[in-house]
Amino acid sequence: MDTYKVRVATGNFLLAGTFSSISITLVGTHEESDKKSLDNWGKDFNPEAVEEFKLCCGCWLGDIILVRLHKEPYSFYPTDNWYCSFVEVISPQGQTYRFPCYQWVEGYRTLELREGQMICNDADSPLLLEQRQAELKHRRECYRWKEFAPGLPRCLDVDNIIDLDSNSTYSLTKSTNFLLRGVTAKVELRLKGFLSCTDSWVKLDDINKVFCFNKTLITEYVQVHWREDTFFGYQFLNGVHPVVIRRGTELPCNFPVMPAMVASFLGESTSLQDELEKGNIFLADYKILEGVPANTINGYQQYIAAPLCLLHLQPSGELVPIAIQLSQCPGPDSPIFLPSDSEWDWILAKTWVRYADVLVHEAVSHLLLTHLINEAFVLATLRQLPMCHPLFKLLLPHTRYTLHINRLKALSLVPSQSMGSGIEGTKVLMAKGMSCLSYASLCFPDDIEERGVDCIPNYYYRDDGLKIWLAIERSVTPVLHPAGFPSSLQSIPELIKYLTMWIYCCSARHAALNNGQYELGAWMPNFPGSMRNPPPQAKGTTSLENYLDTIPEVNSTSIAIYTLWVLCCEPGDSRSLGTYPDEHFIEEEPKQLIAAFQGRLAQISQEIQERNKSLPIPYRYLDPHHIENSTSI
C-alpha cells in the first residue's frame, strides 16, 4: 500500500474558504487513484490554511501529471465559491509535485490541474491533450467575444459586472473601497449643491471649492501656473497625454504660420526655418477631431474643434506654444493666435487645445489604446493558452481585474453630462483612432523614434518609459528561449517585442495616461471636458466673462472632477509592476528571473525618486511603485 501526502492551500483573503465537500483524484503516468475525500477533523479549507491529507493507494501511480479536485455539496450548506491557491502531492519516494491553481472554483464542479513544470508537450499523452482541449473549451464558453462598437476591438460578451465570473471581478476589499470613494465624493458634491447647478462659474477661484479637501502639491501647482506657456508646453512632455507631439521638419500646408508672425518668440539670430532645420519645432495636430459629433449638455449644444498647435523648444530646454489655429481650414474665420495677442484671446486658444487634448486622450489614447486593446489581449490569452503554457503564466498577472474595470469604464468613463463628445461622439472618435492605429505606435521605442522626440530634454515620460520597456523585455526574453517556444510570429525576437508591448501597454502606458488625471484635471480650466461656445473666429473678442461662459458650467465641471477622482485613484488591493504573489512558475530559474526583474524595477524607482527631488513638478507616474501590473483601474 503506497501512501501519498496531499497539501491543499486556500487563498489568504476574506471569503476564500468553503463549506463544500472537496475530494481529489491523482492521475499518474501508470495508474489513477480512486476519488478520495479530503477531510480532517474539524473545519477544513479555511482562508490562509495549508492543510495536509493522506491518500492510500493500492499501487504506485507513477509520476503525478494531473490532479482532479471535486467540489460537491456538503450537508445543508448552500453553494459557495472556494479559492484554491495550489495543490502539492508528495509521493511515497519523497518526490514533490506542485499544481498551481490560484483561481476561484465556483459552484459544484471538477477542476483538473496539471503539474506546474514549464514543459507543455502533450504529444505523448492523450490524457493531457484531452485535458488541455477541455480546459480551453471551458474557457471559450466562459469568455465569449462580442462587438463593442463598429470599427473597435471586440470585447467580452458581458454587459454587467454581476455576470462576470469570480476570477474576473474585484476583490471584496477593492470593491468596497471603490464604492465608498464614489459615494462619499458624490455626497460631498450634493451637499455643496454643485451637481444641480447649471450656471456658469461666477469667478475662476470658485472652481477651487470642488473637492477642496482633496488637494495635492500638484493640484495646487496647476491652479497657480495653468496660464503659463511653459506649463502648457510641459504637459505635452510630462502630463497625462505625453504621446501627441511630433518633431516638425516643415509646416503643414493648412497651417500658414508666416515667419514674421513668430520671429519675436524664437529669439535673436534665428528664424522659423532655422529652427525647423535644427529640429526645435514641434506640432500637436488634432485633425482626428474633425467631423466628431458634439454632445448636448443641460439642453445646450456643445462644440468641438480640431486645432493645430506649433511649439518651440527654447535654448533653456522649455517647450512653449508659439502659434495656435483652432481649425484645420485656414482663412479669415480661422485666425492664428499668438502669444502676443490679448491675454484672454491667448488663454482661450490654449484652452481649446487643452480641450482637444482631453477628448483625444480619453477616447483614443486612454479608453481605446489601453482599456479596449488590453481587453482583447486578455481574452485572447484566456481563450487560447492553457494554464500549463509558459506564456499563460507570464501574462496572467497582467490580466488582473481588466475585465471588471472595463465593464465600469464602458458605463462611466464618458459621462453624458460632462464630455463634449458624449457617448456617440466618443465611439466615432475611437473608431477613427482605431483606423489609423499602427503597431509601431504601441511599441514604446518605435513610437518615440517615429515622432522624432528622442532628443527633447526633460522628457521624463520618455526617459522612464524606455527604462521600464527594457526591464520588461529583459524579463520576457529568458522565459521564451529555454522553453523552446515556437516562432509563431516571424521569429522569437518578434514575439518578445510583441509580449513586451502588451505588458508595457497594460501596466506602464496605462499608468502614464491614467494616474495623473485628477492631479492635472482637478483645476478644470487646465482639463476642460466640454466647451459651450464655438471657437472664436476673430481676435479681440474674448474676455474673462466670455471665457467663463465657454468653459464647462458648475454641474458638468463637478461631474468631470468626480469621475477623475473616482477612476484615477487606486482603491486598494493593488499589485505594482513586478509583484507576483501567485507562484505559477515553480522552477528555480523563472523565480530568479522574477527576482532580477524586481531588482531592476527597484533601481529604476530609486533613480526616479532621486531625480524628482530637484524638480518643481515631480514626475512619478512611471515610478514602478505607482504602476499597476495590469489595467485594473
C-alpha positions in Angstrom: 0.0 0.0 0.0 1.5 3.3 -1.1 0.7 6.5 0.8 0.7 9.9 -0.8 0.7 13.2 1.1 -1.6 15.9 -0.3 -1.3 19.5 0.7 -4.0 21.9 -0.3 -3.7 25.7 0.1 -6.7 28.1 0.3 -6.4 31.8 -0.5 -5.4 34.2 2.2 -8.3 36.6 2.0 -11.8 37.0 3.3 -14.4 34.5 2.0 -11.8 32.4 0.3 -12.8 29.3 2.2 -15.6 26.8 1.5 -18.1 24.6 3.3 -18.4 22.3 0.3 -17.0 18.8 0.2 -13.6 18.6 -1.5 -12.3 15.3 -3.0 -9.3 14.6 -5.1 -8.2 12.1 -7.7 -4.5 11.6 -8.5 -3.6 10.8 -12.1 -0.1 9.3 -12.7 1.7 8.0 -15.7 1.0 4.4 -14.7 -2.3 4.5 -12.8 -5.1 6.7 -11.5 -6.2 6.7 -7.8 -9.7 6.4 -6.6 -11.6 9.5 -5.7 -10.6 10.4 -2.1 -12.4 12.9 0.2 -10.1 15.4 1.8 -11.5 15.6 5.3 -9.6 16.1 8.6 -11.0 16.6 12.0 -12.9 19.9 12.2 -13.5 22.6 9.6 -11.2 22.3 6.5 -10.3 24.8 3.8 -10.4 28.0 5.8 -8.8 31.2 4.4 -5.0 31.1 4.6 -5.0 27.4 5.5 -2.5 24.9 4.1 -3.8 21.5 5.1 -2.3 18.1 4.7 -4.1 14.9 3.9 -3.0 11.3 3.4 -4.1 9.3 0.4 -3.6 5.5 0.4 -3.3 3.8 -3.0 -3.1 0.1 -3.8 -0.1 0.6 -6.1 2.4 3.1 -7.3 0.8 5.6 -9.7 4.0 6.7 -11.5 4.8 10.4 -11.9 1.8 12.5 -11.0 0.8 14.5 -14.0 -2.7 15.6 -13.1 -5.0 16.1 -10.1 -8.7 16.4 -10.2 -10.4 18.5 -7.5 -14.1 17.6 -7.0 -16.2 20.3 -5.3 -19.5 18.9 -4.2 -22.4 19.7 -1.8 -21.9 19.1 1.9 -24.9 18.6 4.2 -27.3 21.5 4.2 -24.7 24.2 3.4 -25.5 26.4 0.4 -23.4 26.7 -2.7 -20.3 28.8 -2.3 -17.1 29.6 -4.1 -13.6 28.4 -3.0 -10.3 30.0 -3.8 -7.6 27.3 -4.2 -4.1 28.5 -4.4 -2.2 25.3 -5.1 -2.1 21.5 -4.5 1.1 19.7 -3.6 1.5 15.9 -3.8 4.4 14.1 -2.2 4.9 10.5 -3.4 6.0 7.6 -1.2 9.5 8.1 -2.7 9.6 11.7 -1.5 9.1 13.3 -4.9 7.1 16.6 -4.7 4.7 17.6 -7.5 3.2 21.1 -7.4 0.0 22.0 -9.1 -0.6 25.8 -9.3 -4.2 26.8 -9.2 -4.8 30.4 -8.0 -8.4 30.7 -9.0 -11.9 30.5 -7.7 -13.8 27.2 -8.0 -17.4 28.3 -8.5 -20.4 26.2 -7.6 -20.0 22.4 -7.9 -17.6 21.2 -10.5 -14.5 19.1 -11.1 -11.3 21.1 -11.8 -8.3 19.4 -13.4 -4.9 20.8 -12.7 -1.6 20.0 -14.4 1.8 19.8 -12.8 3.5 23.1 -12.9 6.6 22.4 -14.9 7.1 24.7 -17.9 7.1 21.8 -20.3 3.9 21.8 -22.3 4.3 18.9 -24.6 1.1 16.8 -24.9 2.1 14.7 -27.9 3.0 11.6 -25.8 0.0 11.8 -23.5 -3.6 11.6 -25.0 -4.9 12.2 -21.4 -3.0 15.5 -21.1 -4.1 16.5 -24.6 -7.7 15.8 -23.7 -7.3 17.8 -20.5 -5.8 20.8 -22.4 -8.6 20.8 -25.0 -11.3 20.5 -22.3 -9.8 23.4 -20.4 -9.7 25.7 -23.4 -13.2 24.6 -24.4 -14.5 25.6 -21.0 -12.7 28.9 -21.1 -14.0 29.8 -24.5 -17.5 29.1 -23.3 -16.9 31.4 -20.3 -15.2 34.2 -22.2 -17.1 34.9 -25.4 -16.4 37.7 -27.9 -18.9 40.4 -28.9 -18.7 43.7 -30.8 -18.3 46.7 -28.6 -19.0 49.2 -31.5 -18.3 49.1 -35.2 -14.7 49.7 -36.0 -13.5 48.9 -32.5 -11.8 45.9 -30.9 -14.1 43.1 -29.8 -14.7 42.7 -26.1 -16.2 40.2 -23.6 -19.8 39.3 -24.1 -20.8 40.5 -20.7 -22.6 43.8 -20.0 -22.9 43.9 -16.2 -20.3 43.2 -13.5 -22.7 40.8 -11.8 -22.4 38.5 -14.8 -18.6 38.2 -14.6 -17.1 35.1 -13.1 -15.3 35.3 -9.8 -11.9 35.2 -11.3 -12.5 38.4 -13.2 -14.1 40.6 -10.5 -12.7 42.9 -8.0 -11.9 41.5 -4.6 -14.2 42.5 -1.7 -11.6 44.9 -0.4 -11.2 46.7 -3.8 -14.9 46.8 -4.4 -15.7 48.2 -1.0 -13.0 50.9 -1.2 -14.1 51.8 -4.7 -17.8 52.1 -3.7 -17.0 54.2 -0.6 -14.8 56.6 -2.5 -17.6 57.1 -5.1 -20.4 57.5 -2.6 -18.6 59.9 -0.3 -17.4 62.1 -3.2 -20.9 62.3 -4.6 -22.4 63.1 -1.2 -19.9 65.9 -0.8 -20.9 67.4 -4.2 -24.6 67.1 -3.5 -24.3 68.8 -0.1 -22.4 71.7 -1.7 -25.2 72.0 -4.4 -22.8 71.6 -7.3 -24.5 68.7 -9.0 -27.7 70.6 -9.5 -26.3 74.0 -10.5 -26.3 74.6 -14.3 -24.9 78.1 -14.1 -21.6 79.3 -15.3 -18.9 79.8 -12.7 -19.0 83.4 -11.4 -15.3 83.5 -11.0 -12.4 81.2 -11.6 -11.4 80.8 -8.0 -14.8 79.3 -7.2 -13.7 76.1 -9.1 -11.4 75.5 -6.2 -14.4 74.7 -4.0 -14.9 71.4 -5.8 -13.2 68.8 -3.6 -11.3 71.5 -1.8 -10.2 68.9 0.8 -8.6 66.6 -1.8 -5.6 68.7 -2.8 -2.1 67.7 -3.5 1.1 69.6 -4.3 0.5 69.1 -8.0 -3.2 70.2 -7.9 -2.1 73.4 -6.2 0.8 73.9 -8.6 -1.6 73.6 -11.6 -4.0 76.1 -10.1 -1.2 78.7 -9.9 0.6 78.0 -13.1 -2.0 76.9 -15.6 -1.9 80.1 -17.6 1.8 80.0 -18.2 3.1 79.0 -21.6 5.9 76.9 -20.1 3.5 74.8 -18.1 1.3 74.4 -21.2 4.2 73.1 -23.1 5.4 70.9 -20.2 2.2 68.9 -20.3 2.9 67.7 -23.8 6.0 66.1 -22.4 5.1 65.0 -18.9 1.3 65.5 -18.5 -1.3 62.7 -18.8 -1.1 62.7 -22.6 2.6 62.8 -23.5 2.1 60.9 -26.8 0.9 63.6 -29.1 3.7 66.0 -30.2 5.8 65.3 -33.3 9.0 67.0 -34.5 8.3 69.2 -37.4 10.5 69.4 -40.5 8.1 71.6 -42.4 4.8 73.3 -41.6 1.5 71.7 -42.7 0.1 73.4 -45.8 -3.1 74.1 -43.8 -1.3 75.9 -41.0 0.1 79.0 -42.7 2.3 80.4 -40.0 4.4 83.2 -41.5 8.0 83.6 -40.3 7.3 87.2 -39.3 4.4 86.1 -37.0 6.6 84.1 -34.7 10.0 85.7 -35.2 9.9 87.6 -31.8 9.2 84.4 -29.9 12.2 82.4 -31.3 15.0 84.6 -30.1 17.6 86.7 -31.8 19.8 85.4 -34.7 17.4 82.7 -35.8 14.3 82.2 -37.9 11.4 79.8 -38.2 13.2 77.9 -41.0 16.4 77.7 -39.0 14.5 76.3 -36.0 12.8 73.7 -38.3 16.1 72.6 -39.6 17.6 72.4 -36.1 14.7 70.2 -35.0 13.4 72.7 -32.5 9.8 73.0 -33.8 7.1 70.6 -32.8 3.5 70.1 -33.8 0.4 69.0 -32.0 -2.3 68.2 -34.6 -5.8 67.2 -33.6 -7.1 66.5 -37.1 -8.7 63.3 -35.8 -11.5 65.5 -34.2 -12.8 66.8 -37.5 -16.3 65.6 -38.0 -16.8 64.2 -34.5 -20.4 65.0 -33.4 -20.7 67.2 -30.3 -22.8 66.4 -27.3 -25.7 68.3 -25.7 -25.3 69.1 -22.0 -28.0 70.7 -19.8 -30.0 71.2 -23.0 -27.3 73.3 -24.7 -25.2 72.4 -27.8 -21.5 71.8 -27.1 -18.7 72.4 -29.6 -15.6 70.6 -30.8 -12.7 72.0 -32.7 -9.7 70.3 -34.4 -6.8 72.7 -33.6 -3.2 72.8 -34.6 -0.6 74.0 -32.2 3.0 74.9 -33.0 5.6 74.6 -30.2 9.2 75.8 -29.9 12.0 74.2 -27.9 13.8 77.1 -26.4 17.6 77.2 -25.6 16.6 76.8 -21.9 15.1 73.4 -22.7 11.5 74.5 -22.2 8.8 73.8 -24.7 6.4 76.7 -25.4 3.5 77.3 -27.8 4.1 80.0 -30.4 1.1 79.6 -32.7 -2.4 78.1 -32.5 -5.1 77.6 -35.2 -8.4 76.3 -34.0 -9.5 74.5 -37.2 -8.0 72.5 -40.0 -9.1 75.1 -42.6 -7.2 78.3 -42.6 -8.9 81.5 -43.6 -10.3 84.8 -42.4 -12.6 83.0 -39.9 -9.8 80.9 -38.5 -7.1 83.3 -37.2 -3.7 82.1 -36.0 -3.5 83.0 -32.3 -0.1 84.1 -31.0 1.4 84.8 -27.5 1.4 88.5 -28.3 -2.4 88.6 -28.6 -4.5 89.8 -25.8 -4.4 87.9 -22.6 -7.8 86.2 -22.8 -7.6 85.6 -26.6 -4.4 83.6 -26.0 -5.7 81.8 -22.8 -8.9 80.8 -24.7 -6.9 79.5 -27.6 -4.7 77.4 -25.3 -7.8 76.1 -23.5 -9.3 74.9 -26.8 -6.1 73.0 -27.4 -6.3 71.5 -23.9 -9.9 70.6 -24.5 -9.0 68.8 -27.8 -6.2 67.1 -26.0 -8.7 65.9 -23.3 -11.1 64.4 -25.9 -8.3 62.6 -27.8 -6.7 61.4 -24.6 -9.8 60.0 -23.0 -11.3 58.4 -26.1 -8.3 57.2 -28.1 -5.1 57.0 -26.0 -6.8 56.0 -22.8 -10.0 54.1 -23.4 -9.2 52.6 -26.8 -5.4 52.0 -26.7 -5.2 50.8 -23.1 -8.5 49.5 -21.9 -10.1 48.1 -25.0 -6.9 46.9 -26.7 -5.8 45.3 -23.4 -9.2 43.6 -23.1 -8.6 42.0 -26.5 -5.2 40.7 -25.3 -6.7 39.4 -22.1 -9.4 37.5 -23.9 -7.0 36.0 -26.4 -4.8 34.8 -23.5 -7.7 33.3 -21.6 -9.3 31.7 -24.6 -6.1 30.3 -26.4 -3.5 29.5 -23.8 -3.8 26.6 -21.2 -2.6 27.1 -17.6 0.4 25.0 -18.2 1.7 27.2 -21.0 4.7 29.4 -20.1 3.1 32.3 -21.9 -0.1 32.0 -19.9 2.0 32.0 -16.7 3.9 35.1 -17.9 0.8 37.0 -19.0 -1.8 36.1 -16.4 -0.7 38.6 -13.7 -1.2 41.3 -16.3 -4.9 40.4 -16.9 -5.9 41.0 -13.3 -9.2 43.0 -12.9 -9.1 44.3 -16.5 -12.5 42.8 -17.4 -14.1 44.2 -14.3 -12.8 47.8 -14.7 -13.7 47.7 -18.4 -17.3 47.0 -17.6 -17.2 50.0 -15.3 -15.4 52.2 -17.9 -17.9 51.3 -20.6 -20.6 52.8 -18.4 -18.9 55.7 -16.7 -15.8 56.9 -18.5 -17.8 59.2 -20.8 -20.5 60.8 -18.6 -23.1 62.3 -20.8 -23.2 65.4 -18.6 -19.5 66.3 -18.7 -17.9 65.3 -22.0 -18.2 67.4 -25.1 -18.1 64.4 -27.4 -20.7 62.4 -25.4 -21.0 58.6 -25.8 -21.8 58.6 -29.5 -19.1 61.1 -30.4 -16.6 59.2 -28.3 -17.4 56.0 -30.3 -16.8 57.9 -33.6 -13.5 59.2 -32.2 -12.4 55.8 -31.1 -13.2 54.3 -34.5 -11.1 57.0 -36.2 -8.3 56.2 -33.8 -8.6 52.5 -34.5 -8.4 53.1 -38.2 -5.1 54.9 -38.0 -3.6 52.7 -35.3 -0.2 51.3 -36.1 1.8 48.5 -34.3 4.8 50.9 -34.0 2.7 53.4 -32.0 2.1 50.8 -29.3 5.8 49.8 -29.2 7.3 52.5 -27.0 10.8 52.8 -28.5 9.4 52.8 -32.0 6.8 55.5 -31.1 9.5 57.7 -29.6 11.6 57.4 -32.8 8.7 57.8 -35.2 7.5 61.0 -33.5 11.1 62.4 -33.6 11.1 63.2 -29.9 14.2 61.2 -28.8 16.3 64.2 -28.1 13.9 66.6 -26.3 15.4 67.5 -22.8 13.4 67.0 -19.7 11.1 64.4 -21.3 10.7 62.2 -18.2 7.9 60.1 -19.7 10.3 59.0 -22.4 13.3 58.5 -20.1 11.4 56.5 -17.5 9.4 54.6 -20.1 12.5 53.4 -22.0 14.0 52.1 -18.8 10.8 50.2 -18.0 10.4 48.8 -21.5 13.9 47.5 -21.4 13.4 45.9 -18.0 10.2 44.2 -19.2 11.9 43.0 -22.4 14.8 41.5 -20.4 12.3 39.7 -18.1 10.4 38.2 -21.1 13.4 37.0 -23.1 14.7 34.3 -20.9 11.2 32.8 -20.3 10.7 32.1 -24.0 14.2 30.9 -25.1 14.6 28.0 -22.6 11.0 26.9 -23.1 11.7 26.2 -26.8 8.7 28.3 -27.7 7.8 28.1 -31.4 8.2 31.0 -33.7 4.5 31.8 -34.1 5.4 35.2 -35.5 8.4 35.5 -37.8 10.9 34.9 -35.0 11.5 34.7 -31.3 12.7 38.3 -31.1 9.5 39.5 -32.7 7.4 37.5 -30.2 9.5 39.0 -27.4 8.8 42.5 -28.7 5.1 41.7 -29.0 4.8 40.5 -25.5 6.8 43.4 -24.1 4.5 45.7 -26.0 1.4 44.2 -24.3 2.9 44.0 -20.8 4.1 47.6 -21.2 0.7 48.9 -22.5 -1.4 47.3 -19.8 0.9 48.5 -17.0 3.3 51.4 -17.6 1.4 53.0 -20.5 -1.9 52.9 -18.7 -0.2 54.3 -15.5 1.2 57.2 -17.5 -2.1 58.0 -19.2 -4.3 57.5 -16.1 -2.7 58.2 -12.8 -2.2 61.9 -13.2 -5.7 62.8 -14.4 -7.1 64.0 -11.1 -3.9 66.0 -10.2 -3.7 67.7 -13.5 -7.5 67.9 -14.1 -8.9 68.9 -10.7 -8.3 72.5 -11.9 -10.9 72.4 -14.7 -9.6 75.2 -17.0 -6.5 73.0 -17.4 -8.6 69.9 -18.3 -11.9 71.0 -19.7 -14.3 68.3 -20.8 -16.5 70.4 -22.9 -16.9 73.9 -24.5 -20.2 75.7 -24.6 -19.4 78.3 -27.3 -17.8 77.8 -30.7 -14.2 78.7 -31.3 -13.6 82.4 -31.8 -13.5 83.5 -35.5 -11.7 86.8 -34.8 -9.2 88.2 -32.4 -10.1 90.7 -29.7 -13.4 89.1 -28.8 -12.5 87.3 -25.6 -12.9 88.5 -22.0 -12.9 86.8 -18.7 -16.7 86.8 -18.7 -16.8 85.3 -22.2 -14.3 82.7 -21.0 -16.4 81.7 -18.1 -19.4 81.3 -20.4 -17.4 79.0 -22.7 -15.8 76.5 -20.3 -18.0 73.9 -18.5 -20.6 75.1 -16.1 -20.8 74.1 -12.4 -22.5 70.7 -12.6 -20.6 69.4 -15.6 -17.3 70.5 -14.0 -18.2 68.7 -10.8 -19.2 65.5 -12.6 -15.9 65.5 -14.6 -13.8 66.1 -11.5 -15.8 63.5 -9.6 -15.2 60.9 -12.4 -11.4 61.7 -12.4 -11.3 61.4 -8.6 -13.1 58.0 -8.5 -11.5 56.4 -11.5 -7.9 57.6 -11.2 -7.2 56.7 -7.5 -6.2 53.2 -6.7 -8.8 51.8 -4.3 -6.6 49.3 -2.6 -5.7 45.6 -3.3 -3.1 46.8 -5.8 -0.1 44.9 -7.2 2.6 47.1 -8.5 4.6 46.1 -11.6 6.7 43.1 -10.9 4.7 41.9 -8.0 3.8 38.2 -8.4 2.5 36.6 -5.2 0.9 33.7 -7.1 3.7 31.2 -8.0 2.6 29.9 -11.4 6.3 29.2 -12.2 7.6 26.5 -9.9 11.1 26.1 -11.3 14.1 27.9 -9.8 15.2 29.7 -13.0 12.0 31.7 -13.5 12.0 32.7 -9.9 15.5 34.0 -10.2 14.4 36.0 -13.3 11.5 37.5 -11.4 13.8 38.5 -8.6 16.1 40.1 -11.1 13.2 42.0 -12.7 12.0 43.2 -9.3 15.6 44.3 -8.5 15.8 46.3 -11.7 12.4 47.9 -11.1 13.5 48.9 -7.6 16.6 50.5 -9.0 14.6 52.5 -11.6 12.2 53.6 -8.8 15.1 54.8 -6.7 16.6 56.7 -9.7 13.2 58.4 -10.4 12.7 59.4 -6.8 16.2 60.9 -6.6 15.7 62.9 -9.8 12.3 64.1 -8.6 13.8 65.8 -5.5 15.2 68.6 -7.7 12.1 69.1 -9.9 9.4 71.7 -9.3 6.8 69.1 -10.5 7.9 65.6 -9.6 7.1 63.1 -12.4 6.2 59.9 -10.7 3.6 58.3 -13.0 6.2 55.8 -14.3 7.7 55.1 -11.0 7.4 51.3 -10.8 5.9 51.6 -7.3 3.0 53.6 -8.9 2.5 51.3 -11.9 -0.1 48.5 -11.6 0.7 45.1 -13.1 -2.5 45.3 -15.1 -5.1 47.7 -16.4 -7.2 47.5 -13.2 -8.5 51.0 -12.6 
